[in-house]
Amino acid sequence: MIEVARFADIYEAEIVASRLRADGFTPTLGGAEHAKTDPLILQALGWIRLSVPDDQAEAATARLAVLRSGAEALETPPERESGAVPDRTLPAKVTLGAALLALLAGR
């Protein structure tokens, strides 16, 4: 196994590993389980290490470079289809507004 990247964030490491798996690589994340248990230990462990088998290292490094460059990023957000999940932030905004009004009213 050859280390091809390190991550300070468990979520970013999991996303990149999943993307590499989808592209046919077999990555492993060293230190990921420790990070999930105790995030404060990450720095002592030397961050989360993404490794791939020796024969995949060169191709995985090239793939990571393409992903990090943003070459595959969407130029515009996708259009919402009819019947898509509605925006559910309005109830939270109303609740927050009511709480602020109650606070200002002294109740």
Secondary structure, 3 states (H helix, E strand, C coil): CEEEEEECCHHHHHHHHHHHHHCCCCCEEECHHHHHHCHHHHHHHCCEEEEECHHHHHHHHHHHHHHHHCCCCCCCCCCCCCCCCCCCCHHHHHHHHHHHHHHHHCC
